[in-house]
Amino acid sequence: MINNKTIAVVVPCYNEESQIGMVIESMPDYVDRIVVVNDNSTDKTATVVKKLIASERFNSTTDVFKNKIIPNLYNKAEQVLEKVNLEEITFYTKQEIHKTNIKSKIVLIKHQENGGVGAAISSGYKWCKDHNIACTAVMAGDGQMDPAELQSICEPIVNEHLDYVKGNRLIHRSALLVIPKIRYLGNSILSILTKLASGYWHISDTQTGFTAISNKALNAIRIHKIYKSYGMPNDLLVKLNIAFCSIREVEIKPIYNVGEQSKMKILKVIPTVSWLLIKSFFKRLWIKYLFRDFHPLFLLYNASFLLGFGSILYGYKIINHMVENQPLNQLTILAFIFLFISGFQSFLFAMWMDIQDNERLLK
């Protein structure tokens, strides 16, 4: 516990038999539960974790219980939410929980099929939400995150009541020296796109998995709808912004060459996640700024897209006339200039309003 608040760490892992033991054994004592989600590994990952559970070295003195609503005349809404919470397990990757040594602080969730890193984290989040964990952190099963930095990630959640805290490796002074160049470039590109899509304009290093989230935030989003693969951190940021969740970044150091084997193919991930972010941007725009809380930036963004599309049509017409050596109509040129400038200005004004509106969520 930190400040009398329960702390859990979700550890998603796939074929990490050489690393998972080190990750678990290096967890700080204040961690109340280590929720290992074995994403249907084909190696001995589960065997290593089960041995640690059976050893009783990680027995916990902190009890955690599932939430239970006692029905009364005034909590019908809570009863409905409890029913939905029980039924939503069907939307998660099929799983089973290893129940030997129930006193152990290690919880092993085994996926019956490979769901992806996002699906593994979602399953861990679900367990922590159901057991009313105050602060749930995520640390990868490959050992690329320093447990000594975990407290700085969790403290804003338990001490200052923030909703979400994420590490940032790009602002560490060693970033350019330690992070592989292709990963640094890919991370930077996705960070720029995530700013636009999520509305959290002052964040970067959006691909880091070293994060912490409050119980309130877990209950504010639909965890089972989080993107199931490597775009999970980006998708989660969009969902948190739609739910008006506060956020903070904490500087962490980049860690490589500790025995990890990356399973991410960066050239495949960038276009896939980029498309996800484009769709997420429009989702955030409609849900947050039209249905939940109307804002003029909704009109400005959409006006910029319509004007931009019109300018493209006139631009194509101008190019076509030039290729065919046909005389250009001055009205066509003026229409293109007007639509392009108006669309660009509308987009900039909408972006400025977006930045200003989301300043309140950055703590």
PyMOL commands that set and color helices and strands:
alter all, ss='L'
color gray80, all
select helices_A, chain A and resi 20-25+45-54+76-91+117-130+147-160+175-178+181-198+215-220+223-225+232-242+266-292+296-323+330-361
alter helices_A, ss='H'
color red, helices_A
select strands_A, chain A and resi 7-13+33-38+95-98+106-111+135-138+164-168+211-214+247-251
alter strands_A, ss='S'
color yellow, strands_A
deselect
rebuild
show_as cartoon
